[in-house]
């Protein structure tokens, strides 16, 4: 198992190095004049101002020194530079935005798994039943109905009609637990319903295939209890495709649910990235691309490790 994990970690480190190089290069290969964008003066930037920005950001150094300073600043001090527009350090705000996104994302994944996996199993155990049809309808609705429409419907019900939940705003759980719970209920429902729909459909499909395997029929023929057959033999192998989906969804959560953050006025990662791209705040975009890529690599690494835990044949293969 340790050999399997070590190989996956080394692969992840190699990918992270490539991601860092790509993030560093993006700032320098974008079309247009990035220095003009950073100055906020547009194409009217003077040569003196251009030289000042190059000196301030170290852009007058050789590329290998720039790369070393950038990577060293991130690893040693968590320094991603400063915003071209607000002139504030990017690192502290990046941490806050990541925390806000994780509030919604982690709760959404928990809700999606707690609803999606049992619903998919029940649907597979009793195909063509009323429960199966109900799960299918909810799953199709969760996948096909846009996030913004679900969010607006929840605001109409819980805020406009009943006035029990705030329509917008956000509070961290350690700052104001009561207000945080209220502000997270509707965003979590939106994210969790979409995730549960995807997980339920994938779980149902995988379980239907596993339940037809010979080893499941053999376990039943040996007189094992149905619950033990499902939980120990069928579900463990049936979760492999589900783990793949959850890994991709985890990466999506780290990147930020832009629409959900916009509807409920949550200052998260996705919303910040869109704002920075529209305002051409390129250092924020560069930092965000790196952090999101790191999150995706970590999510894929956790997915690979989960494969080895669920199926020993993978780690010994």
C-alpha positions as CSV (number, residue, x, y, z in Angstrom):
1,X,0.0,0.0,0.0
2,X,2.8,2.4,0.9
3,X,4.5,1.8,-2.5
4,X,1.2,2.5,-4.3
5,X,0.7,5.7,-2.3
6,X,4.3,6.8,-2.8
7,X,4.1,6.4,-6.5
8,X,0.9,8.5,-6.6
9,X,2.4,11.2,-4.4
10,X,5.5,11.5,-6.7
11,X,3.2,11.7,-9.7
12,X,1.3,14.5,-8.0
13,X,4.5,16.4,-7.2
14,X,5.6,16.2,-10.8
15,X,2.2,17.5,-11.9
16,X,2.4,20.4,-9.4
17,X,5.7,21.4,-10.8
18,X,4.3,21.5,-14.3
19,X,1.3,23.5,-13.0
20,X,3.6,26.0,-11.3
21,X,5.5,26.5,-14.5
22,X,2.3,26.9,-16.5
23,X,0.9,29.4,-14.0
24,X,4.1,31.4,-14.1
25,X,4.1,31.4,-17.9
26,X,0.5,32.5,-18.3
27,X,1.2,36.0,-17.0
28,X,3.9,36.4,-19.6
29,X,2.3,34.9,-22.7
30,X,-1.2,36.6,-22.4
31,X,-2.0,38.7,-25.4
32,X,-1.9,42.5,-24.9
33,X,0.2,44.4,-22.5
34,X,0.0,43.0,-18.9
35,X,2.0,45.9,-17.5
36,X,-0.6,48.3,-18.8
37,X,-3.3,46.3,-17.2
38,X,-1.4,46.2,-13.9
39,X,-0.8,49.9,-13.9
40,X,-4.5,50.7,-14.3
41,X,-3.7,53.3,-17.0
42,X,-4.5,51.2,-20.0
43,X,-2.4,51.7,-23.2
44,X,-1.4,55.2,-22.1
45,X,1.2,53.9,-19.6
46,X,4.4,55.9,-19.8
47,X,7.9,54.4,-20.0
48,X,8.7,55.7,-16.6
49,X,5.7,54.0,-15.1
50,X,6.4,50.8,-17.0
51,X,10.0,50.7,-15.6
52,X,8.6,51.4,-12.1
53,X,6.2,48.4,-12.3
54,X,8.9,46.2,-13.7
55,X,11.2,47.1,-10.8
56,X,8.4,46.7,-8.2
57,X,7.4,43.2,-9.5
58,X,10.9,42.1,-10.3
59,X,10.1,41.8,-14.0
60,X,13.4,43.3,-15.0
61,X,15.2,40.2,-13.7
62,X,16.0,37.1,-15.8
63,X,13.2,34.6,-16.1
64,X,14.8,32.0,-14.0
65,X,15.3,34.5,-11.1
66,X,11.7,35.6,-11.4
67,X,10.5,32.0,-11.2
68,X,12.7,31.4,-8.2
69,X,11.5,34.5,-6.4
70,X,7.8,33.7,-7.2
71,X,8.0,30.0,-6.0
72,X,10.2,30.9,-3.0
73,X,7.8,33.6,-1.9
74,X,4.8,31.2,-2.1
75,X,6.5,28.3,-0.3
76,X,8.4,30.3,2.4
77,X,6.1,33.2,3.1
78,X,2.8,32.5,1.3
79,X,3.4,35.6,-0.8
80,X,1.4,35.6,-4.0
81,X,2.1,39.3,-4.7
82,X,-0.4,42.1,-4.4
83,X,-3.6,43.1,-6.3
84,X,-3.0,45.6,-9.1
85,X,-6.2,47.4,-8.3
86,X,-6.6,47.3,-4.5
87,X,-2.8,47.1,-3.8
88,X,-3.5,44.6,-1.0
89,X,-1.6,41.3,-0.5
90,X,-3.3,38.5,-2.4
91,X,-2.4,35.7,0.1
92,X,-4.6,36.7,3.1
93,X,-7.6,37.3,0.9
94,X,-7.0,34.1,-1.0
95,X,-7.1,32.2,2.3
96,X,-10.3,33.9,3.4
97,X,-12.0,33.2,0.0
98,X,-10.9,29.6,0.1
99,X,-12.4,29.2,3.6
100,X,-15.7,30.7,2.4
101,X,-15.8,28.3,-0.6
102,X,-15.0,25.3,1.5
103,X,-17.9,26.2,3.9
104,X,-20.4,25.7,1.1
105,X,-18.5,23.0,-0.8
106,X,-17.7,20.6,2.0
107,X,-21.3,20.8,3.3
108,X,-22.6,20.3,-0.2
109,X,-20.5,17.2,-0.8
110,X,-21.5,15.7,2.6
111,X,-25.2,16.3,1.8
112,X,-24.7,15.0,-1.7
113,X,-23.1,11.8,-0.5
114,X,-25.5,11.2,2.4
115,X,-28.5,11.5,0.0
116,X,-27.0,10.2,-3.2
117,X,-25.4,6.9,-2.1
118,X,-28.4,5.5,-0.1
119,X,-30.8,6.7,-2.8
120,X,-28.7,5.0,-5.6
121,X,-28.5,1.7,-3.5
122,X,-32.2,1.6,-2.8
123,X,-33.0,2.4,-6.5
124,X,-30.7,-0.5,-7.6
125,X,-32.1,-3.0,-5.1
126,X,-35.7,-2.4,-6.3
127,X,-35.5,-1.5,-10.0
128,X,-38.8,-0.2,-11.6
129,X,-40.3,0.3,-8.2
130,X,-41.9,3.6,-7.1
131,X,-38.8,4.4,-5.1
132,X,-36.6,3.8,-8.2
133,X,-38.9,6.0,-10.3
134,X,-38.8,8.7,-7.6
135,X,-35.0,8.7,-7.4
136,X,-34.8,8.8,-11.2
137,X,-37.1,11.9,-11.4
138,X,-35.2,13.7,-8.6
139,X,-31.9,12.8,-10.3
140,X,-32.9,14.0,-13.7
141,X,-34.3,17.2,-12.1
142,X,-31.1,17.8,-10.2
143,X,-28.9,17.4,-13.3
144,X,-31.2,19.3,-15.7
145,X,-32.5,22.3,-13.6
146,X,-29.9,25.1,-13.6
147,X,-28.3,26.1,-10.3
148,X,-29.5,29.6,-10.5
149,X,-33.1,28.6,-11.0
150,X,-33.0,26.3,-7.9
151,X,-31.4,29.1,-5.9
152,X,-34.0,31.7,-7.0
153,X,-36.8,29.2,-6.1
154,X,-35.4,28.7,-2.6
155,X,-35.1,32.5,-2.1
156,X,-38.7,32.9,-3.2
157,X,-39.9,30.2,-0.7
158,X,-37.7,30.7,2.3
159,X,-37.0,34.4,2.1
160,X,-39.9,36.1,0.2
161,X,-42.7,33.9,1.3
162,X,-41.7,32.5,4.7
163,X,-39.0,35.0,5.7
164,X,-37.0,32.5,7.7
165,X,-33.6,32.6,5.9
166,X,-31.5,35.5,4.7
167,X,-31.4,35.8,0.9
168,X,-27.8,36.9,0.8
169,X,-24.8,37.4,3.0
170,X,-22.3,35.1,4.6
171,X,-20.7,34.4,8.0
172,X,-18.0,31.9,9.0
173,X,-19.0,29.2,11.4
174,X,-16.3,30.2,14.0
175,X,-17.4,33.9,13.8
176,X,-21.1,33.6,14.2
177,X,-22.4,30.0,14.3
178,X,-26.1,30.8,14.2
179,X,-25.9,33.3,11.4
180,X,-23.5,31.0,9.5
181,X,-25.9,28.1,9.6
182,X,-28.7,30.3,8.4
183,X,-26.7,31.7,5.5
184,X,-25.4,28.2,4.5
185,X,-28.7,26.3,4.3
186,X,-29.9,27.5,0.9
187,X,-26.4,27.4,-0.9
188,X,-25.8,23.9,0.6
189,X,-29.2,22.7,-0.7
190,X,-28.4,23.9,-4.2
191,X,-24.9,22.4,-4.3
192,X,-26.0,19.2,-2.4
193,X,-29.0,18.5,-4.6
194,X,-27.0,18.7,-7.8
195,X,-24.2,16.5,-6.4
196,X,-26.7,14.0,-4.9
197,X,-28.4,13.7,-8.3
198,X,-25.1,12.8,-10.0
199,X,-24.0,10.5,-7.2
200,X,-27.4,8.7,-7.1
201,X,-27.4,8.0,-10.8
202,X,-23.8,6.7,-10.8
203,X,-24.4,4.6,-7.7
204,X,-27.5,3.0,-9.2
205,X,-25.8,2.2,-12.4
206,X,-22.7,0.7,-10.7
207,X,-24.8,-1.3,-8.2
208,X,-27.0,-2.8,-10.9
209,X,-23.9,-4.1,-12.6
210,X,-22.2,-5.4,-9.4
211,X,-25.4,-7.2,-8.2
212,X,-25.3,-9.4,-11.3
213,X,-21.8,-10.6,-10.6
214,X,-21.1,-14.2,-9.7
215,X,-19.5,-13.4,-6.3
216,X,-22.6,-11.7,-5.2
217,X,-24.8,-14.7,-6.1
218,X,-22.3,-17.0,-4.4
219,X,-22.4,-14.9,-1.2
220,X,-26.2,-15.1,-1.2
221,X,-26.1,-18.9,-1.9
222,X,-23.8,-19.3,1.1
223,X,-26.6,-17.9,3.3
224,X,-25.2,-14.6,4.2
225,X,-27.6,-11.9,5.3
226,X,-28.7,-9.6,2.6
227,X,-27.5,-6.5,4.4
228,X,-24.0,-8.1,4.7
229,X,-24.0,-9.0,1.0
230,X,-24.9,-5.5,0.0
231,X,-22.6,-3.6,2.4
232,X,-19.6,-5.9,2.4
233,X,-19.5,-7.4,-1.1
234,X,-21.6,-5.3,-3.5
235,X,-21.4,-1.7,-2.2
236,X,-17.6,-1.7,-1.7
237,X,-16.9,-2.6,-5.3
238,X,-19.8,-0.5,-6.6
239,X,-18.4,2.6,-5.0
240,X,-15.3,2.7,-7.3
241,X,-17.0,4.6,-10.1
242,X,-18.7,6.8,-7.5
243,X,-15.3,7.7,-6.0
244,X,-14.2,8.9,-9.5
245,X,-17.3,11.2,-9.7
246,X,-16.8,12.5,-6.2
247,X,-13.2,13.3,-7.0
248,X,-14.2,15.4,-10.0
249,X,-16.9,17.1,-7.9
250,X,-14.4,17.8,-5.2
251,X,-12.2,19.6,-7.7
252,X,-15.2,21.5,-8.9
253,X,-16.0,22.6,-5.3
254,X,-12.4,23.9,-4.8
255,X,-12.7,25.9,-8.1
256,X,-15.8,27.5,-6.7
257,X,-19.5,27.3,-7.6
258,X,-19.5,30.7,-9.3
259,X,-23.3,30.9,-9.9
260,X,-24.1,29.9,-6.3
261,X,-21.7,32.4,-4.9
262,X,-23.1,35.1,-7.1
263,X,-26.7,34.4,-6.2
264,X,-26.2,34.2,-2.5
265,X,-23.5,36.9,-2.4
266,X,-20.8,34.6,-1.0
267,X,-17.3,36.0,-1.3
268,X,-15.7,32.8,-2.5
269,X,-13.0,31.6,-4.9
270,X,-15.1,31.3,-8.1
271,X,-16.6,34.8,-7.8
272,X,-13.2,36.3,-7.1
273,X,-11.7,34.7,-10.1
274,X,-14.4,36.0,-12.4
275,X,-14.1,39.5,-11.0
276,X,-10.3,39.5,-11.4
277,X,-10.5,38.2,-14.9
278,X,-13.0,40.9,-15.9
279,X,-10.8,43.6,-14.3
280,X,-7.6,42.2,-15.7
281,X,-6.0,41.8,-12.3
282,X,-3.6,39.3,-13.7
283,X,-1.7,38.5,-10.5
284,X,-4.9,37.4,-8.8
285,X,-5.7,35.2,-11.8
286,X,-2.3,33.7,-11.8
287,X,-2.5,32.9,-8.1
288,X,-6.0,31.5,-8.4
289,X,-5.1,29.2,-11.3
290,X,-2.2,27.8,-9.3
291,X,-4.4,27.2,-6.2
292,X,-7.2,25.7,-8.1
293,X,-4.8,23.4,-10.0
294,X,-3.2,22.3,-6.7
295,X,-6.7,21.5,-5.3
296,X,-7.5,19.4,-8.4
297,X,-4.3,17.5,-8.1
298,X,-4.9,16.8,-4.4
299,X,-8.5,15.7,-5.2
300,X,-7.2,13.3,-7.8
301,X,-4.5,12.0,-5.4
302,X,-7.1,11.3,-2.8
303,X,-9.3,9.6,-5.4
304,X,-6.4,7.3,-6.4
305,X,-5.7,6.4,-2.7
306,X,-9.4,5.6,-2.2
307,X,-9.2,3.2,-5.2
308,X,-6.4,1.3,-3.4
309,X,-8.3,1.2,-0.2
310,X,-11.6,0.0,-1.8
311,X,-10.0,-2.5,-4.2
312,X,-6.7,-4.2,-3.1
313,X,-6.2,-5.5,-6.7
314,X,-5.5,-1.9,-7.8
315,X,-2.6,-1.3,-5.4
316,X,-1.1,-4.7,-6.0
317,X,-1.5,-4.6,-9.8
